[in-house]
Amino acid sequence: MKIGILGTGNVGQALGIGFAALGHEAKMGSRDPGQEKVRDWVNKAGAKASAGTFAEAAAFSELAVLCTIWTGAENAIQLAGPDNLAGKVVIDTINPLDFSGGIPPKIAIGCTDSAGEQIQRWLPDSRVVKAFNIVGSPHMFRPEFPGGPPDMFICGNDDQAKATVTDLLKAFGWSVIDIGDMECARYLEPMAMVWIRHFFRFNSVNHAFKLLRK
């Protein structure tokens, strides 16, 4: 599959390397495809990796992953071109973090709206699925924990899109739990804050969520 990675940070780099390792073609999109960290990522990810503008990565993709910071998300979507993403599955990894008060950050949206719902509105013809937002980038691909594979909670309005993302997540080494439509991003994004606050409290990325059943 051809994967467009929209964003050059730790999340985009980790997911892009994961997709390339599984044999997918991954193109990283950014405002400046020639920047050093993008060139380094292409070299690290290997022959299946390439780089381009946001628009080039979006047009290239059969499935896209949105992984910019929240404050840059809308602009990145406009640069990518919603028409280039029309009809496609778009994985939304973004948490709407507000760093204006310093760190740890606060959440910028909650209760009555979410980043996931806004992104779906900005991409009305795409099939957006919220995923990968509740864990740090070091454990996004092939997470290994003593208690077995952690759970990735996802949500979105399109069942077929969620099935596609579920298959990809399982290939990445995750157990998957679909919690419903995109409105459920209102709960997944605050859930990410639990992960984030634990990170700042203990200075460790080595934690993930698991739903225990009886």
Residue, then its C-alpha position, 0 to 999 in steps of 0.5 A: m500500500k502507498i502511505g502518505i505521512l503528513g508530518t515530520g515529527n517523532v510520530g510521523q517518523a516512527l509510523g513511517i519506519g513501521f510502514a516501510a518495515l512491513g513492505h508499504e511505500a511511505k512518502m513523508g510530506s512536509r513544508d520543506p522536503g529537503q530539510e535534514k531530518v527528512r533526508d535522515w528519515v528517508n535514509k533510515a527507513g530504506a528503499k520503501a521511503s521517500a519525501g515530498t510536499f504535503a500535496e505530493a504525499a497526499a496525492f501519492s497515498e492510498l492511505a494517509v496519516l495525519c501527525t502534525i502538531w495540533t496548531g499546524a493541522e488545519n494548515a497542513i490539511q490545506l497544503a495537502g489538499p482535501d481533494n487529494l485525500a477525498g475518498k481515502v482513509v486518513i488516520d488521525t493521530i493528533n492530540p489537541l495539546d495546548f502548551s501556552g501555559g508551559i509543560p505539561p500541556k493542557i488539552a485545548i478541546g474537550c467535552t463538546d468537540s474534539a480534534g478528530e471531529q474537527i479534522q473530519r469536518w476539514l476533510p469531509d470527503s475522507r474517511v477519518v479514523k482516530a488511532f495511535n494517539i494514546v501511546g508515545s512514538p517509541h512504542m507505536f510499532r511492535p510494542e513489547f510489554p510484559g503483559g502482552p500486546p497493549d490495546m489501541f482504542i480507535c474511533g471513526n464514522d466509517d466501518q470499512a475504514k476502521a477495518t482497514v486501520t484495524d488490520l494495519l494496527k494488528a500488523f504493527g503488533w496491537s490489539v484493537i478496540d473500536i469504541g464507536d463513531m468519531e464523537c468518541a474522540r472526545y474521550l480518546e483525546p483526554m485519555a491521551m492526557v493520562w498517558i502524557r501526565h504519567f510521562f511527565r510525572f515519571n519521565s518514562v515512555n514505557h507505559a500503555f493501556k490494556l483493557l482487562r476483561k472478566 
